[in-house]
C-alpha cells in the first residue's frame, strides 16, 4: 500500500483540459457549453464533488463524447461555495440557482442528474416541466433505507451530525476532509486495496493514468453548506424523507411518480456509494422510465475504462429515441 501511495505521489500526470466557455454564471456556478448540434442535454452533478468527473480526461470525458453523437452538451459546475452559498438550503439550490441555469439554457432540455445531482434534477424538473423535455437519473439515491443494511448504514451516518456541528460552525460548511471521511467509512478497506492494486500497474499505462486522474478528483472536493449538510444527513439519511415522500422543495413534495415525461435511470450494478436498491426505488416510480443496469461502480459507470459501453452508448441510444 505504501508503495502504491508513493507511486501515486510521484506520477507525472496532471489535468490540463481547459474548461469550455460558460453561457451563464452566478456566484461561483457556471453553465459550461461543450458544444454539439442537436437537442440539449444539461448535466447536474453532486454538490460535494467537482463537476469535472464527467470531463475527467480527453479519453474519459462523457461531456466531450456526447456532442459527437449529435447532442448539445451542457454541464452545471456548482463551483466553490462562497459566503452567500454557505447559507443555501436545498431549496435555494433547486428553486434558485438550478432553475436560473435552466432558464439560460437553450431548451427545453434533457435534464440529467448524477448522484446527488439526480435528486436536485428531479426536483427542478417537477417545478419547471416547461423547461425539461426528459429526465435522466444516473446513480441517484432515493430510498436511503433500502436493502438489508440500508437502515443501519443510513442512521449511522445521520448519528454523526451532532459531532459534525462543531466542525461546521467556524465556516458555515462541512469541510472537505470530513466529507472524505464519511465516504471512506462506506468502504473502510477499499483505500488500502486500491493503492495495493495501483502499485502493481505500469506507471505509463492508461489504467495508471486514469487511476491518478480519479484520485486527484476525489481529493479535490468541495465543502458542503451547513444547511444542506443538515438536510442531507438528518433528512435524507436519518428520516429517509425522499423514500417516504416527505422531502419538499419550496413546499412541493418531490416524487418521481409526479414526473410525466420520458425518463432514464442508469444504475451501476456494483455501486458502493448509492446501493442499487436505493436507486431502483426511484426508477420503479417513474411513469415512463427506462431502467438500465450498467456494469461498473458509481464512478466507473461514468468515467471508467468501460464507461462508453456501460453507460454512454445506452444513454445516447435512449436520447435518440426521444
DRENDO-1510 file (C-alpha; in Angstrom, 1 decimal, always signed):
<recs>
REC; n; res; u; v; w
REC; 1; UNK; +0.0; +0.0; +0.0 .
REC; 2; UNK; +2.8; +2.4; +0.9 .
REC; 3; UNK; +4.4; +1.6; -2.5 .
REC; 4; UNK; +1.2; +2.5; -4.2 .
REC; 5; UNK; +0.8; +5.8; -2.3 .
REC; 6; UNK; +4.4; +6.7; -3.2 .
REC; 7; UNK; +3.8; +5.8; -6.9 .
REC; 8; UNK; +0.7; +8.0; -6.9 .
REC; 9; UNK; +2.5; +11.0; -5.4 .
REC; 10; UNK; +5.3; +10.9; -8.0 .
REC; 11; UNK; +3.2; +10.1; -11.0 .
REC; 12; UNK; +3.6; +13.0; -13.6 .
REC; 13; UNK; +0.0; +13.1; -14.9 .
REC; 14; UNK; -1.8; +16.5; -14.4 .
REC; 15; UNK; -5.1; +17.6; -15.5 .
REC; 16; UNK; -4.7; +20.0; -18.4 .
REC; 17; UNK; -8.0; +20.0; -20.2 .
REC; 18; UNK; -9.3; +23.6; -20.4 .
REC; 19; UNK; -12.8; +24.4; -19.5 .
REC; 20; UNK; -15.2; +25.2; -22.3 .
REC; 21; UNK; -16.9; +28.6; -22.4 .
REC; 22; UNK; -19.7; +29.3; -20.0 .
REC; 23; UNK; -23.0; +30.5; -21.3 .
REC; 24; UNK; -24.3; +31.5; -17.8 .
REC; 25; UNK; -22.8; +32.2; -14.4 .
REC; 26; UNK; -24.0; +33.2; -11.0 .
REC; 27; UNK; -21.9; +33.3; -7.8 .
REC; 28; UNK; -19.3; +30.5; -8.2 .
REC; 29; UNK; -21.6; +28.5; -10.5 .
REC; 30; UNK; -21.2; +28.2; -14.3 .
REC; 31; UNK; -23.0; +26.5; -17.1 .
REC; 32; UNK; -20.3; +25.1; -19.3 .
REC; 33; UNK; -21.0; +24.5; -23.0 .
REC; 34; UNK; -19.2; +21.6; -24.6 .
REC; 35; UNK; -20.9; +22.3; -27.9 .
REC; 36; UNK; -22.6; +19.9; -30.3 .
REC; 37; UNK; -25.6; +20.2; -32.7 .
REC; 38; UNK; -29.0; +18.9; -31.7 .
REC; 39; UNK; -31.1; +18.5; -28.6 .
REC; 40; UNK; -29.7; +20.0; -25.5 .
REC; 41; UNK; -28.6; +17.7; -22.6 .
REC; 42; UNK; -27.9; +19.5; -19.3 .
REC; 43; UNK; -26.0; +17.6; -16.7 .
REC; 44; UNK; -26.3; +18.3; -12.9 .
REC; 45; UNK; -23.6; +16.9; -10.7 .
REC; 46; UNK; -23.4; +16.4; -7.0 .
REC; 47; UNK; -22.8; +19.4; -4.6 .
REC; 48; UNK; -19.9; +17.6; -2.8 .
REC; 49; UNK; -17.6; +16.8; -5.7 .
REC; 50; UNK; -16.1; +18.7; -8.6 .
REC; 51; UNK; -18.2; +18.6; -11.8 .
REC; 52; UNK; -15.3; +17.5; -13.9 .
REC; 53; UNK; -15.7; +13.9; -13.1 .
REC; 54; UNK; -17.9; +14.0; -16.2 .
REC; 55; UNK; -14.9; +15.5; -18.1 .
REC; 56; UNK; -12.1; +13.6; -16.5 .
REC; 57; UNK; -9.5; +13.1; -19.3 .
REC; 58; UNK; -9.7; +13.6; -23.1 .
REC; 59; UNK; -10.2; +9.8; -23.4 .
REC; 60; UNK; -12.7; +9.5; -20.5 .
REC; 61; UNK; -14.9; +12.6; -20.9 .
REC; 62; UNK; -18.6; +11.9; -21.2 .
REC; 63; UNK; -19.1; +15.6; -21.9 .
REC; 64; UNK; -16.8; +15.6; -24.9 .
REC; 65; UNK; -18.0; +12.3; -26.3 .
REC; 66; UNK; -21.7; +13.2; -26.3 .
REC; 67; UNK; -21.5; +16.1; -28.8 .
REC; 68; UNK; -20.1; +13.8; -31.4 .
REC; 69; UNK; -23.3; +11.7; -31.1 .
REC; 70; UNK; -25.5; +14.6; -32.1 .
REC; 71; UNK; -26.4; +16.4; -28.9 .
REC; 72; UNK; -25.5; +19.8; -27.5 .
REC; 73; UNK; -24.0; +19.1; -24.0 .
REC; 74; UNK; -24.0; +21.5; -21.0 .
REC; 75; UNK; -22.6; +20.9; -17.6 .
REC; 76; UNK; -23.6; +22.8; -14.5 .
REC; 77; UNK; -20.4; +23.4; -12.4 .
REC; 78; UNK; -21.7; +24.4; -9.0 .
REC; 79; UNK; -18.3; +25.9; -8.0 .
REC; 80; UNK; -16.8; +26.6; -4.6 .
REC; 81; UNK; -19.4; +27.8; -2.1 .
REC; 82; UNK; -18.6; +31.4; -1.1 .
REC; 83; UNK; -20.1; +33.3; +1.8 .
REC; 84; UNK; -23.5; +33.6; +0.2 .
REC; 85; UNK; -23.8; +30.0; -0.8 .
REC; 86; UNK; -22.9; +28.8; +2.7 .
REC; 87; UNK; -26.3; +29.8; +3.8 .
REC; 88; UNK; -28.1; +28.0; +1.0 .
REC; 89; UNK; -30.6; +25.2; +1.6 .
REC; 90; UNK; -31.6; +22.6; -1.0 .
REC; 91; UNK; -34.5; +24.8; -2.0 .
REC; 92; UNK; -32.0; +27.7; -2.7 .
REC; 93; UNK; -30.0; +25.4; -5.0 .
REC; 94; UNK; -33.0; +23.9; -6.8 .
REC; 95; UNK; -35.6; +26.7; -6.9 .
REC; 96; UNK; -32.9; +29.3; -7.3 .
REC; 97; UNK; -29.7; +28.6; -8.9 .
REC; 98; UNK; -30.6; +25.4; -10.9 .
REC; 99; UNK; -33.8; +27.0; -12.2 .
REC; 100; UNK; -32.0; +30.1; -13.4 .
REC; 101; UNK; -29.4; +27.8; -15.1 .
REC; 102; UNK; -32.3; +26.0; -16.8 .
REC; 103; UNK; -33.8; +29.4; -17.9 .
REC; 104; UNK; -30.4; +30.3; -19.5 .
REC; 105; UNK; -30.1; +27.0; -21.4 .
REC; 106; UNK; -31.5; +26.6; -24.9 .
REC; 107; UNK; -34.4; +24.4; -24.1 .
REC; 108; UNK; -36.4; +22.5; -23.3 .
REC; 109; UNK; -33.5; +20.3; -22.2 .
REC; 110; UNK; -32.9; +16.7; -21.3 .
REC; 111; UNK; -32.1; +17.2; -17.6 .
REC; 112; UNK; -29.6; +14.6; -16.4 .
REC; 113; UNK; -28.5; +14.4; -12.8 .
REC; 114; UNK; -25.6; +12.3; -11.4 .
REC; 115; UNK; -25.6; +11.0; -7.9 .
REC; 116; UNK; -26.9; +13.7; -5.5 .
REC; 117; UNK; -27.4; +15.8; -8.7 .
REC; 118; UNK; -30.2; +13.4; -9.7 .
REC; 119; UNK; -32.3; +14.4; -6.7 .
REC; 120; UNK; -31.8; +18.1; -7.5 .
REC; 121; UNK; -32.6; +17.5; -11.2 .
REC; 122; UNK; -35.8; +15.6; -10.3 .
REC; 123; UNK; -37.0; +18.4; -8.0 .
REC; 124; UNK; -36.2; +21.0; -10.7 .
REC; 125; UNK; -38.0; +19.1; -13.4 .
REC; 126; UNK; -41.1; +18.8; -11.3 .
REC; 127; UNK; -41.0; +22.6; -10.7 .
REC; 128; UNK; -40.3; +23.5; -14.3 .
REC; 129; UNK; -41.7; +20.9; -16.7 .
REC; 130; UNK; -41.9; +23.6; -19.4 .
REC; 131; UNK; -38.1; +23.7; -19.5 .
REC; 132; UNK; -37.5; +19.9; -19.3 .
REC; 133; UNK; -38.5; +17.5; -22.1 .
REC; 134; UNK; -37.0; +14.4; -20.5 .
REC; 135; UNK; -35.2; +13.4; -17.2 .
REC; 136; UNK; -32.3; +11.1; -16.5 .
REC; 137; UNK; -31.2; +9.9; -13.1 .
REC; 138; UNK; -27.7; +8.5; -13.1 .
REC; 139; UNK; -26.6; +6.6; -9.9 .
REC; 140; UNK; -29.2; +8.6; -8.0 .
REC; 141; UNK; -30.2; +7.6; -4.5 .
REC; 142; UNK; -33.8; +7.7; -3.4 .
REC; 143; UNK; -34.8; +5.2; -0.7 .
REC; 144; UNK; -31.9; +5.7; +1.8 .
REC; 145; UNK; -33.2; +2.9; +4.0 .
REC; 146; UNK; -33.5; +0.3; +1.1 .
REC; 147; UNK; -31.7; -3.0; +1.3 .
REC; 148; UNK; -30.9; -5.3; +4.3 .
REC; 149; UNK; -28.1; -3.0; +5.5 .
REC; 150; UNK; -29.7; +0.3; +4.4 .
REC; 151; UNK; -31.4; +1.5; +7.7 .
REC; 152; UNK; -28.4; +0.8; +9.8 .
REC; 153; UNK; -25.9; +2.4; +7.4 .
REC; 154; UNK; -28.1; +5.5; +6.9 .
REC; 155; UNK; -28.8; +6.0; +10.6 .
REC; 156; UNK; -25.2; +5.6; +11.4 .
REC; 157; UNK; -24.4; +8.5; +9.0 .
REC; 158; UNK; -27.2; +10.6; +10.5 .
REC; 159; UNK; -25.9; +10.0; +14.0 .
REC; 160; UNK; -22.7; +11.7; +13.2 .
REC; 161; UNK; -24.4; +15.0; +12.6 .
REC; 162; UNK; -24.2; +16.4; +16.2 .
REC; 163; UNK; -20.4; +15.8; +16.2 .
REC; 164; UNK; -20.0; +17.5; +12.8 .
REC; 165; UNK; -21.8; +20.6; +14.0 .
REC; 166; UNK; -18.7; +21.9; +15.8 .
REC; 167; UNK; -16.7; +21.4; +12.5 .
REC; 168; UNK; -19.3; +23.4; +10.5 .
REC; 169; UNK; -19.5; +26.3; +13.0 .
REC; 170; UNK; -16.3; +28.2; +12.0 .
REC; 171; UNK; -17.0; +28.4; +8.3 .
REC; 172; UNK; -20.7; +27.6; +7.9 .
REC; 173; UNK; -19.9; +24.5; +5.8 .
REC; 174; UNK; -18.9; +20.8; +6.3 .
REC; 175; UNK; -15.2; +20.7; +5.5 .
REC; 176; UNK; -13.8; +18.6; +2.6 .
REC; 177; UNK; -11.8; +16.4; +5.0 .
REC; 178; UNK; -15.0; +15.5; +6.9 .
REC; 179; UNK; -16.8; +14.6; +3.7 .
REC; 180; UNK; -13.9; +12.5; +2.6 .
REC; 181; UNK; -14.0; +10.6; +5.9 .
REC; 182; UNK; -17.7; +9.9; +5.5 .
REC; 183; UNK; -17.1; +8.4; +2.1 .
REC; 184; UNK; -14.2; +6.4; +3.4 .
REC; 185; UNK; -16.5; +4.8; +6.0 .
REC; 186; UNK; -18.6; +3.3; +3.3 .
REC; 187; UNK; -15.7; +1.0; +2.3 .
REC; 188; UNK; -13.0; +1.2; +5.0 .
REC; 189; UNK; -10.7; -1.4; +3.5 .
REC; 190; UNK; -11.1; -0.1; -0.1 .
REC; 191; UNK; -8.4; +2.6; +0.2 .
REC; 192; UNK; -5.7; +0.1; +1.0 .
REC; 193; UNK; -6.9; -2.3; -1.7 .
REC; 194; UNK; -6.9; +0.3; -4.4 .
REC; 195; UNK; -3.4; +1.5; -3.6 .
REC; 196; UNK; -2.0; -2.0; -3.4 .
REC; 197; UNK; -3.5; -2.6; -6.9 .
REC; 198; UNK; -2.0; +0.6; -8.2 .
REC; 199; UNK; +1.4; -0.4; -7.0 .
REC; 200; UNK; +1.3; -3.3; -9.5 .
REC; 201; UNK; +0.4; -1.2; -12.5 .
REC; 202; UNK; +2.8; +0.1; -15.2 .
REC; 203; UNK; +3.0; +3.8; -14.4 .
REC; 204; UNK; +2.9; +4.6; -18.1 .
REC; 205; UNK; -0.3; +2.6; -18.8 .
REC; 206; UNK; -3.7; +4.1; -19.5 .
REC; 207; UNK; -5.1; +2.4; -16.4 .
REC; 208; UNK; -2.4; +4.1; -14.2 .
REC; 209; UNK; -3.2; +7.5; -15.7 .
REC; 210; UNK; -6.9; +7.0; -15.1 .
REC; 211; UNK; -6.3; +6.0; -11.5 .
REC; 212; UNK; -4.3; +9.2; -10.9 .
REC; 213; UNK; -7.0; +11.3; -12.6 .
REC; 214; UNK; -9.7; +9.8; -10.5 .
REC; 215; UNK; -7.7; +10.0; -7.3 .
REC; 216; UNK; -6.9; +13.7; -7.9 .
REC; 217; UNK; -10.6; +14.3; -8.5 .
REC; 218; UNK; -11.5; +12.5; -5.3 .
REC; 219; UNK; -9.1; +14.7; -3.3 .
REC; 220; UNK; -10.3; +17.9; -5.0 .
REC; 221; UNK; -13.5; +18.1; -3.0 .
REC; 222; UNK; -15.9; +21.0; -2.2 .
REC; 223; UNK; -17.3; +22.0; +1.2 .
REC; 224; UNK; -21.0; +21.4; +1.7 .
REC; 225; UNK; -23.0; +24.3; +3.0 .
REC; 226; UNK; -24.1; +23.6; +6.6 .
REC; 227; UNK; -27.9; +23.9; +5.9 .
REC; 228; UNK; -27.5; +21.4; +3.1 .
REC; 229; UNK; -25.4; +19.0; +5.2 .
REC; 230; UNK; -28.1; +19.0; +7.9 .
REC; 231; UNK; -30.8; +18.4; +5.4 .
REC; 232; UNK; -28.9; +15.5; +3.8 .
REC; 233; UNK; -27.7; +13.7; +6.9 .
REC; 234; UNK; -30.8; +14.2; +9.1 .
REC; 235; UNK; -33.5; +14.4; +6.5 .
REC; 236; UNK; -32.3; +12.1; +3.7 .
REC; 237; UNK; -30.2; +9.6; +5.7 .
REC; 238; UNK; -31.8; +9.8; +9.1 .
REC; 239; UNK; -35.5; +10.2; +8.3 .
REC; 240; UNK; -35.4; +8.9; +4.7 .
REC; 241; UNK; -37.5; +11.8; +3.5 .
REC; 242; UNK; -37.2; +11.1; -0.2 .
REC; 243; UNK; -38.1; +7.4; +0.1 .
REC; 244; UNK; -41.1; +8.3; +2.4 .
REC; 245; UNK; -42.2; +11.1; +0.0 .
REC; 246; UNK; -41.7; +13.6; +2.8 .
REC; 247; UNK; -38.9; +15.7; +1.1 .
REC; 248; UNK; -40.1; +19.1; -0.1 .
REC; 249; UNK; -38.5; +21.8; -2.2 .
REC; 250; UNK; -40.1; +25.2; -1.9 .
REC; 251; UNK; -43.1; +23.4; -0.3 .
REC; 252; UNK; -43.6; +20.9; -3.1 .
REC; 253; UNK; -43.3; +17.2; -2.5 .
REC; 254; UNK; -40.6; +15.6; -4.7 .
REC; 255; UNK; -41.9; +12.3; -6.1 .
REC; 256; UNK; -40.6; +10.5; -9.2 .
REC; 257; UNK; -44.1; +9.4; -10.0 .
REC; 258; UNK; -45.1; +13.0; -10.5 .
REC; 259; UNK; -42.8; +13.3; -13.5 .
REC; 260; UNK; -45.0; +12.7; -16.6 .
REC; 261; UNK; -42.3; +12.8; -19.3 .
REC; 262; UNK; -39.8; +10.3; -20.6 .
REC; 263; UNK; -37.2; +9.2; -18.0 .
REC; 264; UNK; -34.0; +7.2; -17.9 .
REC; 265; UNK; -32.5; +5.6; -14.8 .
REC; 266; UNK; -28.8; +4.4; -15.1 .
REC; 267; UNK; -28.0; +2.2; -12.1 .
REC; 268; UNK; -24.4; +0.8; -11.6 .
REC; 269; UNK; -24.6; -2.8; -10.5 .
REC; 270; UNK; -21.6; -2.6; -8.2 .
REC; 271; UNK; -22.3; +0.8; -6.6 .
REC; 272; UNK; -20.9; +1.1; -3.0 .
REC; 273; UNK; -21.9; +4.8; -2.6 .
REC; 274; UNK; -25.5; +4.5; -3.8 .
REC; 275; UNK; -26.8; +1.0; -3.1 .
REC; 276; UNK; -28.6; -0.3; -6.3 .
REC; 277; UNK; -31.7; -0.9; -4.2 .
REC; 278; UNK; -31.9; +2.8; -3.3 .
REC; 279; UNK; -31.6; +3.8; -6.9 .
REC; 280; UNK; -34.1; +1.2; -8.1 .
REC; 281; UNK; -36.7; +2.7; -5.7 .
REC; 282; UNK; -36.8; +5.9; -7.8 .
REC; 283; UNK; -36.7; +4.0; -11.1 .
REC; 284; UNK; -39.8; +1.9; -10.2 .
REC; 285; UNK; -41.8; +5.1; -9.5 .
REC; 286; UNK; -41.1; +6.8; -12.9 .
REC; 287; UNK; -44.1; +6.6; -15.1 .
REC; 288; UNK; -42.2; +6.4; -18.4 .
REC; 289; UNK; -38.9; +5.2; -17.1 .
REC; 290; UNK; -36.4; +3.1; -18.9 .
REC; 291; UNK; -34.0; +1.4; -16.5 .
REC; 292; UNK; -30.5; +0.5; -17.5 .
REC; 293; UNK; -28.3; -1.5; -15.1 .
REC; 294; UNK; -24.7; -0.7; -16.0 .
REC; 295; UNK; -21.6; -2.8; -15.5 .
REC; 296; UNK; -19.4; -1.0; -13.1 .
REC; 297; UNK; -19.4; +1.0; -9.9 .
REC; 298; UNK; -20.6; +4.5; -9.0 .
REC; 299; UNK; -17.7; +6.4; -10.7 .
REC; 300; UNK; -16.6; +3.7; -13.2 .
REC; 301; UNK; -20.1; +3.9; -14.8 .
REC; 302; UNK; -19.5; +7.5; -15.9 .
REC; 303; UNK; -15.7; +7.7; -16.2 .
REC; 304; UNK; -14.1; +4.3; -16.1 .
REC; 305; UNK; -12.4; +2.3; -18.9 .
REC; 306; UNK; -15.7; +0.6; -19.7 .
REC; 307; UNK; -17.9; +3.7; -19.3 .
REC; 308; UNK; -18.6; +4.1; -23.0 .
REC; 309; UNK; -20.1; +0.6; -23.2 .
REC; 310; UNK; -21.6; +0.6; -19.8 .
REC; 311; UNK; -23.5; +3.9; -19.9 .
REC; 312; UNK; -22.5; +6.4; -22.6 .
REC; 313; UNK; -23.8; +4.3; -25.6 .
REC; 314; UNK; -27.0; +3.1; -23.9 .
REC; 315; UNK; -27.7; +6.7; -22.8 .
REC; 316; UNK; -27.2; +8.1; -26.3 .
REC; 317; UNK; -29.4; +5.4; -27.7 .
REC; 318; UNK; -32.2; +6.4; -25.3 .
REC; 319; UNK; -31.7; +10.1; -26.3 .
REC; 320; UNK; -32.1; +9.2; -30.0 .
REC; 321; UNK; -35.5; +7.6; -29.3 .
REC; 322; UNK; -37.0; +10.7; -27.6 .
</recs>
